[in-house]
């Protein structure tokens, strides 16, 4: 089932973001939602790099902390699949089990590759009054 926004299923797949989540948090204020999306997109590269460095160093506590922070921000954006993948990394770090951390990190990266353009498009629609 196709939808016009990113809040539902697209061609039988779950959309990378559910716009209703952030709109609910912002009481349907498009300006505030657009500002929060912009801030998230601006901060994501640094957050991703920090998580990547923790993965590279096999720093379990760093993986846990970075993944936890990223999961919270992604949750606010309504990026449910990316949140799930972040939680996997968070639990790996918490448990000190980093055997599959590269695979989990790659899966999250793939999800973020879908989330970023979906959020940028939505931000642009919010600013244009078409959300």
Beta strands, then each sheet from edge to edge (+ up, - down):
strand 1: 9-10
strand 2: 13-14
sheet 1: 1+ 2-
end
